[in-house]
Amino acid sequence: MTPRLTLALLLCTAPWPALAAPDTYRLDPVHTRVQFAVEHAGFSHALGTVSGSEGVLVFDPQDWPAASLNVRVPIQRLDLGDEAWNKATLARNLLDAGRYPEARFVSTRVEPVDANHANVIGQLTLRGVTREITLAVTLNALKRHPMPPFRRTAGFSATATLSRSAFGVDAWPSMIGDAVQLRIEAEAVRDRNAADPPEAPPVDAPGTPVPPADSHSPSPQPVQETTP
């Protein structure tokens, strides 16, 4: 038997280590925030934030395409820095937070750019409408957190731009720009017991929520509509 054939047989029969599965991380709602900017009557860009997002990330920095992300964003926690603005934005003619208190993003594929950057494409559901958007994501750090309990933590920044009218948020076009710029800062802590966020309430059709099974559940209180 020639040395080359012997080597080939050894390579075919040698036990190869199994590829490590990606780690599962849970978003830290305290250190995860969505900032949005939208034009205000051509004078400036209104800036707002939404805190408290929750979700699950499956991630291996050596295998970006295998990553997945499932996030819930509590729209009712929107803050524009003014109570009247908050109320107007959450009213039925805009975000309609009484009926749609959360937005949801579920990734469908990840396209790596380099070791620390990728485009994360997924389905965003907002105000009962689902559209595809792309997040330009930067991996800032993946290491053991310096504070107790010293959990392995991943930190990311991301940006995206979406059309509010594409999601049915089309009121006040002369006052509010259509393009909404998003900036997201997120931290996720490794958690092998993490589970996907609960499913959002089903709908019969966009904009038509299904009544809850429990007839004793309180109905959301209407939000007074005001001019932005």
C-alpha positions as CSV (number, residue, x, y, z in Angstrom):
1,M,0.0,0.0,0.0
2,T,1.4,3.4,-1.0
3,P,2.0,6.1,1.6
4,R,-0.6,8.4,-0.1
5,L,-3.3,5.7,0.0
6,T,-2.5,5.0,3.6
7,L,-2.9,8.6,4.5
8,A,-6.2,8.9,2.6
9,L,-7.6,5.8,4.5
10,L,-6.5,7.3,7.8
11,L,-8.2,10.6,7.0
12,C,-11.5,8.8,6.1
13,T,-11.6,6.7,9.2
14,A,-10.2,9.1,11.8
15,P,-12.9,10.4,14.3
16,W,-13.5,14.1,13.5
17,P,-14.7,16.4,16.3
18,A,-18.3,17.6,16.0
19,L,-18.8,21.2,15.0
20,A,-19.7,23.3,18.1
21,A,-23.3,24.5,18.1
22,P,-23.9,28.2,18.1
23,D,-24.5,29.7,21.6
24,T,-28.0,31.0,22.6
25,Y,-28.2,34.5,24.1
26,R,-31.0,36.4,25.7
27,L,-31.3,40.1,25.1
28,D,-30.7,42.3,28.1
29,P,-33.7,44.7,28.1
30,V,-31.9,47.2,30.3
31,H,-29.0,47.6,27.8
32,T,-31.0,47.2,24.6
33,R,-32.6,50.3,23.1
34,V,-34.1,51.3,19.8
35,Q,-33.7,54.9,18.7
36,F,-35.7,56.3,15.8
37,A,-35.5,59.6,13.9
38,V,-38.2,61.0,11.7
39,E,-38.5,64.4,9.9
40,H,-40.7,66.9,11.6
41,A,-42.3,69.3,9.1
42,G,-38.9,69.8,7.4
43,F,-37.6,71.8,10.4
44,S,-35.8,69.0,12.3
45,H,-35.7,65.3,13.0
46,A,-37.7,64.2,16.0
47,L,-35.7,61.7,18.1
48,G,-37.3,59.0,20.2
49,T,-36.4,55.7,21.9
50,V,-38.0,52.5,22.9
51,S,-36.5,50.6,25.8
52,G,-37.2,47.1,27.2
53,S,-36.9,44.9,24.1
54,E,-36.7,41.2,24.7
55,G,-35.6,38.3,22.5
56,V,-33.3,35.4,21.7
57,L,-30.2,35.4,19.6
58,V,-28.5,32.3,18.4
59,F,-24.9,33.2,17.4
60,D,-21.5,31.9,16.6
61,P,-19.0,34.6,15.5
62,Q,-17.3,32.0,13.2
63,D,-20.6,31.2,11.4
64,W,-22.7,34.4,10.9
65,P,-25.0,32.7,8.3
66,A,-26.2,30.3,11.0
67,A,-27.3,33.1,13.3
68,S,-30.9,33.8,14.1
69,L,-32.7,36.6,16.0
70,N,-36.2,36.8,17.4
71,V,-37.1,40.1,19.1
72,R,-40.2,41.8,20.6
73,V,-40.2,45.6,21.0
74,P,-42.7,47.1,23.4
75,I,-44.1,50.0,21.4
76,Q,-46.0,51.3,24.4
77,R,-42.7,52.3,26.0
78,L,-41.9,54.8,23.2
79,D,-40.5,58.0,24.5
80,L,-40.1,61.3,22.5
81,G,-39.3,63.3,25.6
82,D,-42.7,64.9,25.8
83,E,-46.0,63.4,27.1
84,A,-48.2,65.0,24.4
85,W,-45.9,63.8,21.6
86,N,-45.9,60.3,23.1
87,K,-49.7,60.3,23.3
88,A,-50.1,61.5,19.7
89,T,-47.6,59.0,18.3
90,L,-49.2,56.0,20.1
91,A,-52.7,57.1,19.1
92,R,-54.9,55.0,16.7
93,N,-54.2,57.2,13.6
94,L,-50.4,56.5,14.0
95,L,-48.9,53.5,15.8
96,D,-52.2,52.4,17.3
97,A,-50.4,51.0,20.4
98,G,-53.7,50.2,22.1
99,R,-54.3,47.4,19.6
100,Y,-50.7,46.7,18.6
101,P,-48.6,47.2,21.7
102,E,-45.5,45.4,20.3
103,A,-43.4,45.2,17.2
104,R,-41.6,42.0,16.3
105,F,-38.5,41.2,14.2
106,V,-37.7,37.7,13.1
107,S,-34.6,37.1,11.0
108,T,-34.8,35.0,7.9
109,R,-31.2,35.1,6.8
110,V,-27.8,36.6,7.6
111,E,-25.3,37.8,5.0
112,P,-21.8,38.3,6.5
113,V,-19.7,41.3,5.3
114,D,-16.6,40.6,7.3
115,A,-15.6,39.2,10.7
116,N,-17.5,41.9,12.6
117,H,-20.2,43.1,10.2
118,A,-23.3,41.5,8.6
119,N,-26.6,42.3,7.0
120,V,-29.4,40.7,9.0
121,I,-32.5,40.4,6.8
122,G,-35.9,39.6,8.4
123,Q,-39.6,40.2,8.8
124,L,-40.7,43.2,10.9
125,T,-44.2,43.2,12.1
126,L,-45.5,46.7,13.1
127,R,-49.1,47.8,13.5
128,G,-50.3,44.4,12.2
129,V,-48.3,44.7,8.9
130,T,-45.3,42.6,8.1
131,R,-42.5,43.8,5.8
132,E,-38.9,42.7,5.1
133,I,-36.2,45.0,6.4
134,T,-32.4,44.8,6.5
135,L,-30.3,45.6,9.6
136,A,-26.7,46.6,9.1
137,V,-25.1,45.0,12.1
138,T,-21.8,45.5,13.8
139,L,-20.4,43.1,16.4
140,N,-18.8,45.4,19.1
141,A,-17.6,42.8,21.5
142,L,-18.1,39.1,22.5
143,K,-16.5,38.4,25.9
144,R,-17.0,37.7,29.5
145,H,-18.7,40.6,31.2
146,P,-16.5,42.4,33.8
147,M,-19.3,42.6,36.4
148,P,-20.9,39.8,38.3
149,P,-22.2,37.3,37.4
150,F,-19.5,37.5,34.7
151,R,-21.7,36.0,32.0
152,R,-20.5,35.8,28.4
153,T,-22.0,38.8,26.6
154,A,-22.4,39.9,23.0
155,G,-22.7,43.6,22.2
156,F,-24.1,44.9,18.9
157,S,-24.9,48.1,17.1
158,A,-27.3,48.2,14.1
159,T,-28.9,50.6,11.7
160,A,-31.9,50.4,9.3
161,T,-34.3,52.7,7.4
162,L,-37.9,51.9,6.8
163,S,-41.0,53.6,5.3
164,R,-43.7,54.2,7.9
165,S,-46.4,54.2,5.3
166,A,-45.4,50.7,4.2
167,F,-46.6,49.6,7.7
168,G,-49.9,51.6,7.5
169,V,-48.6,54.5,9.6
170,D,-49.4,57.1,7.0
171,A,-51.2,59.9,8.9
172,W,-50.0,63.6,8.9
173,P,-47.8,63.2,5.7
174,S,-47.3,67.1,5.6
175,M,-46.0,67.0,9.2
176,I,-44.2,63.7,9.5
177,G,-41.6,62.4,7.1
178,D,-42.1,58.9,5.6
179,A,-38.5,57.6,6.1
180,V,-37.8,56.4,9.7
181,Q,-34.1,55.9,10.6
182,L,-33.4,53.3,13.2
183,R,-30.4,52.9,15.4
184,I,-30.2,49.9,17.7
185,E,-27.8,49.3,20.6
186,A,-28.1,45.8,22.1
187,E,-26.4,43.5,24.6
188,A,-27.2,39.8,24.8
189,V,-26.2,37.4,27.6
190,R,-25.5,33.8,27.0
191,D,-28.3,31.7,28.3
192,R,-28.5,28.0,27.4
193,N,-32.1,27.9,28.8
194,A,-33.3,30.8,26.7
195,A,-36.5,30.2,24.7
196,D,-38.1,32.2,21.9
197,P,-40.3,35.1,22.9
198,P,-44.0,34.1,23.1
199,E,-45.9,34.3,19.9
200,A,-47.7,37.6,19.2
201,P,-51.6,37.4,19.2
202,P,-52.9,36.1,15.9
203,V,-54.9,38.3,13.5
204,D,-57.5,37.4,11.0
205,A,-56.2,40.0,8.6
206,P,-53.8,43.0,8.8
207,G,-55.4,45.4,11.2
208,T,-58.1,43.0,12.5
209,P,-57.0,41.4,15.8
210,V,-58.6,38.2,17.0
211,P,-60.6,38.6,20.3
212,P,-58.8,36.9,23.2
213,A,-60.1,33.5,24.3
214,D,-60.6,34.8,27.8
215,S,-63.7,37.0,27.6
216,H,-62.9,38.4,31.0
217,S,-59.7,40.0,29.8
218,P,-59.8,43.8,30.0
219,S,-60.1,45.6,26.7
220,P,-57.3,48.1,25.9
221,Q,-58.3,51.7,26.8
222,P,-58.6,54.0,23.8
223,V,-55.8,56.6,23.4
224,Q,-56.9,60.1,22.7
225,E,-55.6,61.3,19.3
226,T,-53.9,64.6,19.1
227,T,-52.0,66.5,16.5
228,P,-48.2,65.8,16.4
